[in-house]
Amino acid sequence: MDINTEILFTAGLTTGIGRVLSKFLNLPIRSARWDAVLKKIWVPGVVLFVLAAIFRVKSELLNDAYWLFAFGVIAAMLLRVRDYRPARTLLLAMAPFALYFLFEFVAALLSKQLLKAYDDAFQTTQGFAIIWMITFGFIARSQKKQLEAERLVREEEERNKKRIEAQNAELERLVSERTAALTQRAEELRDTLTELKTTQAQLIQAEKMASLGELTAGIAHEIQNPLNFVNNFSEVSTELLQELEEEQLKPTRDPELESELLADLKQNLQKITHHGQRASSIVRGMLEHSRASNGERHPTDLNALADEYLRLAYHGLRAKDKTFNATLTTDFDTSLEPVEVVSQDIGRVLLNLLTNAFYAVQQRQKQGQPGYQPTVSVSSKNCQDHLELRVRDNGSGIPAEVQAKIFQPFFTTKPTGEGTGLGLSLSYDIITKGHGGTLSVISVPGESTEFLICLPA
């Protein structure tokens, strides 16, 4: 091959090597300036070719010099990007080949005879340098693939990280929105609960007022009897006093008649006191029932309390329905001693149970069954470790499926407007929670209903 042609070939070869290295090392991104230098590495070769053609120079030193120039440029470029591991490997790969050209160039400068004398050694060295360069080229290629794989892994990890961060951000947003929604819902529930408690308190008060109305109606009738006795005995006592005054004005007084009149007057005053106390007791019971319970327990005669509320509940219903009549029966255990209870609360329970009992027999009576006689009974029994109060009626009874619900708040079998559904619930709480007892029901549908109160002795 002609020397000048060989320079052109070298220029083209080094340009191709530069393009390959530029792509292999990704120089446009790593070092745009050196990428531009490699793209113009052919320029000195063309200049040497033109100079050799003009001056008709045919020295092999020109080609070797161009190779050394190309290796120098490539080496400088590899040093510039030496942080990239394949670049360092390529630098190591071309070192023997560059040294070979350097020794060959120096030998040619010193003596061409020396170059010919050691031609075999130079050829062997050249072959070794080529094999070395090819071997380390494959190593660099393997390193690049490994780094590329690592880069892909890192990019994938980075994408996953960003995706996870995005998901976390989205989850945090959703959690924040959900938390805000739950907080708002909690506030709404809190407001609703407050409203329900207020409504419940109002309904409980309404139930108490309803029972107070029943009690007042019974009291109005019940208190009339002792007041009638007081009025009658007062009138008789006034007449006796007039007779006594007339007897004292007579010239001849009858001591026996005066003594008899005074005895009758004393007896009448005792009866007035008795019936006055009876009226006072009824009024006091009404006041105790109407006021809020303070929870204080006092010894209470349950027989007297049950008997009183039996009559009050009966007359309370009769105040609404004058045509209603019922048989009242009592069976009290005389051995029952006063029991420590909250009398107002027990009174409310008895009034509620008895009012329901009279309502049940009244409803059955309205059905017009031949020979039916409404009957409500109250009984007490002193057991060893507890005492019992029973309220029984021969009304319509309670179906089995309803018996399990009657102590639930707001459950009622009465028509709308006739009951709040709180009476039995409050009674159950008073007996079980307030007094540590039990309240149960035994009912035969169509025949009878019996409520059983058990209180600790």
Secondary structure, DSSP 8 states (H G I E B T S, - for coil): --HHHHHHHHHHHHHHHHHHHHHHHTHHHH-HHHHHHHHTTHHHHHHHHHHHHHTT---HHHHHHHHHHHHHHHHHHHHHTTTSHHHHHHHHHHHHHHHHHHHHHHHHHH-HHHHHHTHHHHHHHHHHHHHHHHHHHHHHHHHHHHHHHHHHHHHHHHHHHHHHHHHHHHHHHHHHHHHHHHHHHHHHHHHHHHHHHHHHHHHHHHHHHHHHHHHHHHHHHHTHHHHHHHHHHHHHHHHHHHHHHHHHHSSS--HHHHHHHHHHHHHHHHHHHHHHHHHHHHHHHHHHHHS------EEE-HHHHHHHHHHHHHHHHHHH-TT---EEEEE--TT---EEE-HHHHHHHHHHHHHHHHHHHHHHHHTT-TT---EEEEEEEE-SSEEEEEEEE-SS---HHHHTTTTSTT---S-TTS--S-HHHHHHHIIIIIHS-EEEEEEETTTEEEEEEEEE-
